[in-house]
Amino acid sequence: MCEMPSPPKAEISATEPDWSRETIQGFWDPGRKLLRAIRRYQALKAKRSAWATLASKYWVLNHWFWSLITQSEIHLSTQIGGGLCLTHPTGIIIHPQARIGPNCLIFHQVTLAGPVVVGGHVDIGAGAKLIAPLTVADHVVIGANAVVTKNVPREVTVAGVPAQILPTPPA
């Protein structure tokens, strides 16, 4: 369900989240359970009641547990669009001020350093580093181990150190 396309598939929406991508599939589903803890915490914090404050403490502990299991650092206040897929959620580091659009895919060992803005349906390969300030537009594929230091236009594939736009193969 969460596969890295090549080239980018525009039929996956960059604006409407596909919440089925975040549905927990089984007992051991650390990426989706980490996301669930973040989403539930954010929903309870928005309610601002005594019960919600108490219940949010449970989700803080839940988040801590899944962060420890996955060795990932995704802050509880990070703005994450719906449909995020963390296929292999090990070692993912996301700055608290980063913003992630809907239907994105992030593989293991990815770092979003600083207030990076990631558009909708962006697939980020294993080990990629996005160093702010920068914006990644919609329908982009970022290759494994790429180091992105500049803005990325929509519907392209970037790879390398530093990341460069790859030429589109002829049809």
Phi and psi in degrees as GROMACS dihedral restraints (atoms count N, CA, C in turn):
[ dihedral_restraints ]
;  ai    aj    ak    al  type     phi  dphi    fc
    3     4     5     6     1  -114.6    20    10
    4     5     6     7     1    76.6    20    10
    6     7     8     9     1  -107.5    20    10
    7     8     9    10     1   148.1    20    10
    9    10    11    12     1   -82.4    20    10
   10    11    12    13     1   113.4    20    10
   12    13    14    15     1   -81.0    20    10
   13    14    15    16     1   157.9    20    10
   15    16    17    18     1  -151.6    20    10
   16    17    18    19     1   114.6    20    10
   18    19    20    21     1   -72.2    20    10
   19    20    21    22     1   177.0    20    10
   21    22    23    24     1   -57.5    20    10
   22    23    24    25     1   137.4    20    10
   24    25    26    27     1   -97.9    20    10
   25    26    27    28     1   113.7    20    10
   27    28    29    30     1   -73.3    20    10
   28    29    30    31     1   -13.1    20    10
   30    31    32    33     1   -72.4    20    10
   31    32    33    34     1   -16.4    20    10
   33    34    35    36     1   -81.7    20    10
   34    35    36    37     1   127.5    20    10
   36    37    38    39     1   -67.1    20    10
   37    38    39    40     1   140.9    20    10
   39    40    41    42     1   -98.4    20    10
   40    41    42    43     1    -1.3    20    10
   42    43    44    45     1  -123.7    20    10
   43    44    45    46     1   -35.2    20    10
   45    46    47    48     1   -99.3    20    10
   46    47    48    49     1   114.8    20    10
   48    49    50    51     1   -68.2    20    10
   49    50    51    52     1   140.4    20    10
   51    52    53    54     1   -99.8    20    10
   52    53    54    55     1    92.8    20    10
   54    55    56    57     1   -65.5    20    10
   55    56    57    58     1   -18.4    20    10
   57    58    59    60     1   -65.0    20    10
   58    59    60    61     1   -22.0    20    10
   60    61    62    63     1   -67.3    20    10
   61    62    63    64     1   -19.5    20    10
   63    64    65    66     1  -102.5    20    10
   64    65    66    67     1     3.7    20    10
   66    67    68    69     1   -69.4    20    10
   67    68    69    70     1   128.8    20    10
   69    70    71    72     1   -67.1    20    10
   70    71    72    73     1   128.6    20    10
   72    73    74    75     1   -94.1    20    10
   73    74    75    76     1   -19.2    20    10
   75    76    77    78     1  -173.0    20    10
   76    77    78    79     1  -174.7    20    10
   78    79    80    81     1   -60.2    20    10
   79    80    81    82     1   -45.0    20    10
   81    82    83    84     1  -103.8    20    10
   82    83    84    85     1    93.2    20    10
   84    85    86    87     1  -142.0    20    10
   85    86    87    88     1    68.8    20    10
   87    88    89    90     1   -61.1    20    10
   88    89    90    91     1   -37.5    20    10
   90    91    92    93     1   -63.2    20    10
   91    92    93    94     1   -46.8    20    10
   93    94    95    96     1   -71.6    20    10
   94    95    96    97     1   -33.1    20    10
   96    97    98    99     1   -71.9    20    10
   97    98    99   100     1   -33.2    20    10
   99   100   101   102     1   -64.1    20    10
  100   101   102   103     1   -44.8    20    10
  102   103   104   105     1   -63.0    20    10
  103   104   105   106     1   -40.6    20    10
  105   106   107   108     1   -60.7    20    10
  106   107   108   109     1   -41.7    20    10
  108   109   110   111     1   -61.7    20    10
  109   110   111   112     1   -42.0    20    10
  111   112   113   114     1   -64.6    20    10
  112   113   114   115     1   -47.4    20    10
  114   115   116   117     1   -63.7    20    10
  115   116   117   118     1   -44.4    20    10
  117   118   119   120     1   -66.8    20    10
  118   119   120   121     1   -39.8    20    10
  120   121   122   123     1   -60.7    20    10
  121   122   123   124     1   -47.9    20    10
  123   124   125   126     1   -62.4    20    10
  124   125   126   127     1   -39.2    20    10
  126   127   128   129     1   -64.8    20    10
  127   128   129   130     1   -41.8    20    10
  129   130   131   132     1   -70.0    20    10
  130   131   132   133     1   -38.3    20    10
  132   133   134   135     1   -63.8    20    10
  133   134   135   136     1   -31.0    20    10
  135   136   137   138     1   -69.9    20    10
  136   137   138   139     1   -24.3    20    10
  138   139   140   141     1   -76.1    20    10
  139   140   141   142     1   -31.6    20    10
  141   142   143   144     1    55.6    20    10
  142   143   144   145     1    42.8    20    10
  144   145   146   147     1  -115.4    20    10
  145   146   147   148     1   167.3    20    10
  147   148   149   150     1   -63.6    20    10
  148   149   150   151     1   -42.4    20    10
  150   151   152   153     1   -63.4    20    10
  151   152   153   154     1   -43.0    20    10
  153   154   155   156     1   -64.1    20    10
  154   155   156   157     1   -38.5    20    10
  156   157   158   159     1   -63.4    20    10
  157   158   159   160     1   -42.2    20    10
  159   160   161   162     1   -66.3    20    10
  160   161   162   163     1   -45.4    20    10
  162   163   164   165     1   -65.3    20    10
  163   164   165   166     1   -32.4    20    10
  165   166   167   168     1   -64.4    20    10
  166   167   168   169     1   -27.3    20    10
  168   169   170   171     1   -61.9    20    10
  169   170   171   172     1   -37.7    20    10
  171   172   173   174     1   -60.3    20    10
  172   173   174   175     1   -44.1    20    10
  174   175   176   177     1   -72.5    20    10
  175   176   177   178     1   -24.4    20    10
  177   178   179   180     1   -65.3    20    10
  178   179   180   181     1   -45.4    20    10
  180   181   182   183     1   -65.0    20    10
  181   182   183   184     1   -40.3    20    10
  183   184   185   186     1   -62.0    20    10
  184   185   186   187     1   -44.9    20    10
  186   187   188   189     1   -61.3    20    10
  187   188   189   190     1   -43.8    20    10
  189   190   191   192     1   -59.0    20    10
  190   191   192   193     1   -44.8    20    10
  192   193   194   195     1   -60.3    20    10
  193   194   195   196     1   -51.8    20    10
  195   196   197   198     1   -70.3    20    10
  196   197   198   199     1   -28.3    20    10
  198   199   200   201     1   -65.9    20    10
  199   200   201   202     1   -40.3    20    10
  201   202   203   204     1   -66.0    20    10
  202   203   204   205     1   -44.0    20    10
  204   205   206   207     1   -62.9    20    10
  205   206   207   208     1   -43.5    20    10
  207   208   209   210     1   -88.6    20    10
  208   209   210   211     1    -9.5    20    10
  210   211   212   213     1    54.7    20    10
  211   212   213   214     1    39.3    20    10
  213   214   215   216     1  -113.7    20    10
  214   215   216   217     1   152.5    20    10
  216   217   218   219     1  -122.3    20    10
  217   218   219   220     1    94.9    20    10
  219   220   221   222     1  -122.1    20    10
  220   221   222   223     1   111.5    20    10
  222   223   224   225     1   -65.5    20    10
  223   224   225   226     1   148.2    20    10
  225   226   227   228     1   -63.0    20    10
  226   227   228   229     1   -22.4    20    10
  228   229   230   231     1   -98.9    20    10
  229   230   231   232     1     5.0    20    10
  231   232   233   234     1   -63.7    20    10
  232   233   234   235     1   135.4    20    10
  234   235   236   237     1   -81.6    20    10
  235   236   237   238     1   112.5    20    10
  237   238   239   240     1  -125.3    20    10
  238   239   240   241     1   123.0    20    10
  240   241   242   243     1   -70.0    20    10
  241   242   243   244     1   158.8    20    10
  243   244   245   246     1   -66.2    20    10
  244   245   246   247     1   154.1    20    10
  246   247   248   249     1    83.1    20    10
  247   248   249   250     1    16.4    20    10
  249   250   251   252     1   -67.5    20    10
  250   251   252   253     1   137.2    20    10
  252   253   254   255     1  -119.7    20    10
  253   254   255   256     1   119.7    20    10
  255   256   257   258     1  -110.2    20    10
  256   257   258   259     1    83.1    20    10
  258   259   260   261     1   -60.4    20    10
  259   260   261   262     1   -48.5    20    10
  261   262   263   264     1  -126.2    20    10
  262   263   264   265     1    89.7    20    10
  264   265   266   267     1   -81.1    20    10
  265   266   267   268     1    28.2    20    10
  267   268   269   270     1   -85.7    20    10
  268   269   270   271     1   129.1    20    10
  270   271   272   273     1    71.6    20    10
  271   272   273   274     1    23.3    20    10
  273   274   275   276     1   -82.8    20    10
  274   275   276   277     1   128.8    20    10
  276   277   278   279     1  -120.2    20    10
  277   278   279   280     1   120.3    20    10
  279   280   281   282     1  -126.4    20    10
  280   281   282   283     1   122.6    20    10
  282   283   284   285     1   -60.9    20    10
  283   284   285   286     1   141.9    20    10
  285   286   287   288     1   -58.3    20    10
  286   287   288   289     1   -26.8    20    10
  288   289   290   291     1   -93.3    20    10
  289   290   291   292     1     2.7    20    10
  291   292   293   294     1   -71.0    20    10
  292   293   294   295     1   150.7    20    10
  294   295   296   297     1  -125.4    20    10
  295   296   297   298     1   131.7    20    10
  297   298   299   300     1  -119.2    20    10
  298   299   300   301     1   128.8    20    10
  300   301   302   303     1   -77.4    20    10
  301   302   303   304     1   178.7    20    10
  303   304   305   306     1   -71.2    20    10
  304   305   306   307     1   152.3    20    10
  306   307   308   309     1    59.2    20    10
  307   308   309   310     1    37.0    20    10
  309   310   311   312     1   -88.9    20    10
  310   311   312   313     1   162.9    20    10
  312   313   314   315     1  -131.7    20    10
  313   314   315   316     1   124.0    20    10
  315   316   317   318     1  -125.4    20    10
  316   317   318   319     1   122.3    20    10
  318   319   320   321     1   -88.2    20    10
  319   320   321   322     1  -178.6    20    10
  321   322   323   324     1   -69.3    20    10
  322   323   324   325     1   155.0    20    10
  324   325   326   327     1    63.8    20    10
  325   326   327   328     1    23.9    20    10
  327   328   329   330     1   -86.0    20    10
  328   329   330   331     1   140.8    20    10
  330   331   332   333     1  -125.2    20    10
  331   332   333   334     1   127.3    20    10
  333   334   335   336     1  -108.4    20    10
  334   335   336   337     1   100.6    20    10
  336   337   338   339     1   -94.4    20    10
  337   338   339   340     1   110.5    20    10
  339   340   341   342     1    91.7    20    10
  340   341   342   343     1  -174.2    20    10
  342   343   344   345     1   -75.9    20    10
  343   344   345   346     1    66.5    20    10
  345   346   347   348     1   -75.7    20    10
  346   347   348   349     1   139.8    20    10
  348   349   350   351     1  -111.2    20    10
  349   350   351   352     1   116.4    20    10
  351   352   353   354     1  -107.5    20    10
  352   353   354   355     1   125.5    20    10
  354   355   356   357     1   -72.1    20    10
  355   356   357   358     1  -168.3    20    10
  357   358   359   360     1   -82.2    20    10
  358   359   360   361     1   146.7    20    10
  360   361   362   363     1    50.8    20    10
  361   362   363   364     1    60.0    20    10
  363   364   365   366     1  -111.0    20    10
  364   365   366   367     1   127.1    20    10
  366   367   368   369     1  -105.6    20    10
  367   368   369   370     1   120.4    20    10
  369   370   371   372     1  -112.2    20    10
  370   371   372   373     1   117.2    20    10
  372   373   374   375     1   -72.2    20    10
  373   374   375   376     1   164.5    20    10
  375   376   377   378     1   -56.2    20    10
  376   377   378   379     1   133.8    20    10
  378   379   380   381     1    77.4    20    10
  379   380   381   382     1     3.6    20    10
  381   382   383   384     1   -69.0    20    10
  382   383   384   385     1   147.0    20    10
  384   385   386   387     1  -123.8    20    10
  385   386   387   388     1   125.6    20    10
  387   388   389   390     1  -113.3    20    10
  388   389   390   391     1   115.2    20    10
  390   391   392   393     1  -109.5    20    10
  391   392   393   394     1   116.7    20    10
  393   394   395   396     1   -70.8    20    10
  394   395   396   397     1   163.1    20    10
  396   397   398   399     1   -84.7    20    10
  397   398   399   400     1   132.7    20    10
  399   400   401   402     1  -163.4    20    10
  400   401   402   403     1   161.5    20    10
  402   403   404   405     1  -127.6    20    10
  403   404   405   406     1   133.9    20    10
  405   406   407   408     1  -109.3    20    10
  406   407   408   409     1   122.1    20    10
  408   409   410   411     1   -75.1    20    10
  409   410   411   412     1  -176.8    20    10
  411   412   413   414     1   -72.4    20    10
  412   413   414   415     1   155.7    20    10
  414   415   416   417     1    54.8    20    10
  415   416   417   418     1    52.7    20    10
  417   418   419   420     1  -116.1    20    10
  418   419   420   421     1   145.3    20    10
  420   421   422   423     1  -114.4    20    10
  421   422   423   424     1   126.7    20    10
  423   424   425   426     1  -110.2    20    10
  424   425   426   427     1   122.0    20    10
  426   427   428   429     1   -69.6    20    10
  427   428   429   430     1   163.8    20    10
  429   430   431   432     1   -61.1    20    10
  430   431   432   433     1   137.7    20    10
  432   433   434   435     1    62.7    20    10
  433   434   435   436     1    15.1    20    10
  435   436   437   438     1   -70.1    20    10
  436   437   438   439     1   147.8    20    10
  438   439   440   441     1  -116.4    20    10
  439   440   441   442     1   105.6    20    10
  441   442   443   444     1   -97.1    20    10
  442   443   444   445     1   120.8    20    10
  444   445   446   447     1  -123.0    20    10
  445   446   447   448     1    -4.0    20    10
  447   448   449   450     1  -129.0    20    10
  448   449   450   451     1   160.8    20    10
  450   451   452   453     1   -56.6    20    10
  451   452   453   454     1   146.9    20    10
  453   454   455   456     1  -119.3    20    10
  454   455   456   457     1   124.5    20    10
  456   457   458   459     1   -72.7    20    10
  457   458   459   460     1   168.5    20    10
  459   460   461   462     1   -72.3    20    10
  460   461   462   463     1   153.4    20    10
  462   463   464   465     1    56.2    20    10
  463   464   465   466     1    46.6    20    10
  465   466   467   468     1  -131.4    20    10
  466   467   468   469     1   168.7    20    10
  468   469   470   471     1  -117.3    20    10
  469   470   471   472     1   131.3    20    10
  471   472   473   474     1  -121.3    20    10
  472   473   474   475     1   148.1    20    10
  474   475   476   477     1  -158.2    20    10
  475   476   477   478     1   162.0    20    10
  477   478   479   480     1   104.4    20    10
  478   479   480   481     1   177.1    20    10
  480   481   482   483     1  -129.5    20    10
  481   482   483   484     1   108.4    20    10
  483   484   485   486     1   -71.0    20    10
  484   485   486   487     1   159.1    20    10
  486   487   488   489     1   -63.5    20    10
  487   488   489   490     1   135.9    20    10
  489   490   491   492     1  -126.4    20    10
  490   491   492   493     1   151.4    20    10
  492   493   494   495     1   -72.6    20    10
  493   494   495   496     1   128.6    20    10
  495   496   497   498     1   -84.5    20    10
  496   497   498   499     1   144.0    20    10
  498   499   500   501     1   -65.9    20    10
  499   500   501   502     1   144.5    20    10
  501   502   503   504     1   -76.9    20    10
  502   503   504   505     1   128.8    20    10
  504   505   506   507     1   -67.0    20    10
  505   506   507   508     1   147.2    20    10
  507   508   509   510     1   -63.2    20    10
  508   509   510   511     1   147.7    20    10
